[in-house]
Amino acid sequence: MHTSSSALTASTTTIGVAIAVPDPWGARLQAYRSALGDDTAGGIPTHVTLMPPHEIDVEAIEALERHLEEASSATDAFRMHLRGTGTFRPVSPVVFVTVAEGISACEQIARAVRRGPLPADQKFPYHPHVTVAHHLPGAALDRAFDEMADFECSFVVDRFSLYVHDGDAGWAPTRDFSLAAPADR
C-alpha cells in the first residue's frame, strides 16, 4: 500500500485492506525493500493488497468493519505460496514477489471486500502480489527483480486486516478478520 501526502481532514482517514505476510518472511521482505533505498518501507508492513488505499469518513469505519466481517465469513482459510519475481513495468515502476498459489482465493476475497461501502472500480485490474521495490530508479528495480527471483515461502492465510494510515507512523493494522474455516497446514 502506498498513499499520497495530501492532507486529510480530521473527519476522514485513509484505509487499506490486506493479507499480512507473516514473519520471518514478512520481516525479511520489508528489510530487503528498505535496503534497496525505499524510504517508505519501514511504514509499510509486507502484505498482499486486497483493497488499495482509500479515503473514508471516520464515521464509516464501524460500517466498514461490519462489511469486512461479512466478507471474511464467506471465505475459507487457504494456503499461499510466494515464489519468484514479476514486474508491472513499464506501466508502473514496481517489482514484486509473485503469488504462485492462492491467487483465486485472493481474488474472491478482494471482490467481496470491494463490494458495499468500498469502491469496486480501480485504476488497474486486481493482481495479487507482494511489492519489494516501488518508485525506485531502474537499476534498483532490475536488482530487486534478479535478487529476489529465488525467493520462496508458503503459509496459511487465515485472516486479513484493516489498515489505517498515519502520516508519521505509516500503515498499522487496526483489526483482523478471520476467515471461515481452517485450511490444511
N, C-alpha and C positions, 0 to 999 in steps of 0.2 A: 504494500500500500504506500501511496505517496500522496501528499496533499500540497496545495499551493500555500503561499504565505499570506494569503488575503486575510484581512482582519474580519473576525466574525463577531456579531453582536452577542451580548450576554444571553439572548433568548435562543440562540442556535448553537449547535455543536456539530463536529464532523465525526461521522462514524464509519466503520468498515466491518465486514463480517468475513471471517477467515478460519481456516483449519491451521492450528499451530503445528509446526514440525517439532516433535519432541527432542529433548537432549538425549544423547550427546550431539546428534546431527544438527539440530537447530542452532545450538551454540557454535558449532564448527562452521556452518554456512554463514552465520552472522559475522563471525570473526574474519572469515575469508573476505566477505564483502567490505568490511572495514579496512582490511589490509590492502585492498585494491585502491583505496582512496575515496570511497563513498562516505562522505561526512554525515549522511543521514542514517547510515546503517545501525548505529547504536540505539536509535529510537524506533527501529522497525524490527519487531520480532520476526523470525523466519516463519513463513506461512505460505499457504495456498489460498489465494483470494477467492471468496465466494461472491462478495459484493464490494466493489471498489469504493473509495472514499465518497461520501455523500453528506451534504449538509442537511440537517433536520432541525426542527424546533425541539427544544429541550422538553417541552410538554408532551411530545410524541414518543419519548423513549419508552414509557410504560406500554403503550400500544404496540410499539415495535418489538419489545421483549415478548409480549403475548404471541405476536405473529411468528417470531423466531422459535418459540416453544412449539407451536403447531408444526412448523417446517421440520424441526428436529424429530418430532414424534412420528413422522411419516417416512423416515429413512432408517435402515438398519446400519449398524456399525460395519466397517469394511476394511480390507487390507489395502494400504497404499505402498507402492513400490516406486521409489525415485531412482532414476538411472540415466546417466549421460547428460548432455547439454543440448540446448537449442537456442535459437535467437529469433527476435522479431525484426531484426534489421533487414532491409533498410527502412521499413515503415516506422519502427520505434527503436531507440538505442538501448535494447535490453538483451541480456544473456541470462538464460535460466537453466535450472536442472529440470529435466522432463519428468512428468508423471507417467510411468510405464504401466502401472496397474492402479486402478481406482478412478480412471477418467470418467466413466459413465456415472459412478456414484457422485463424484464432484459435480457433474453436470446436473444431475437430478436435484441435489441439494441447492445448487445455485439457482435453478429455476424456481424451486419452492421459496427460497429466500427473497427472490426478486418479484414475487407477487405481492399483492396487498399494498402496504404503505411504502415499499421501496420500488423505485422505477425499474421496469424491465428493459428499457432501451438503454443501450450502452454504446460508446464510441466504437469499440471493437467487438468482434464475436468472442464469446467466452472460450478460454483455452486454459485449463488448469496447469499451473507451473509454479516453480519456486525461483524467484528472482535472485541472482547472485551478482549482477552488475547492471547498473541503470544510470543513464545520463553521464557516462564517463567517456574519455577520449577513445577513439577507435582501437588504439594499441592495447588499452586496458580491457576493452570488450573482447578482443581477439585472445588475449592472455586468459581471461576467465573461461572462454569457450574451450580452449585447449586444456587448461589445467584441471578443469572440473569434469572433463569428458569421462573419466573413470569413476566418478563419484557414484555410490550406490548405497541405498539403505531401504529398509522395509519396516513398517509399523502398522498397528491397528488404529484406525480413526474411529473413536467412539464419541466424539463431540466436536462442535465448532464453537467459536467465541464471537461475541460482540466486542469490538474495539472502539475506543474513543480517543481522538487525537488531542493532545495537549501541546501547545506551541513550544514549551520548554522541554518536556519530558519525552515527547514523541507519542507513539501508539501504545496504549495499555489495554489489556483485556479487562472488561468490566463484568462480564457474565458468560459462563459456559452453558451450552445447550447440549444435553446428552442425546445421542442417537438412540433409536428404539430398542435394538437388541444387540447383544454382543456378537462379534464376528469370531470365527475360529482363529486362534492365535497360532 
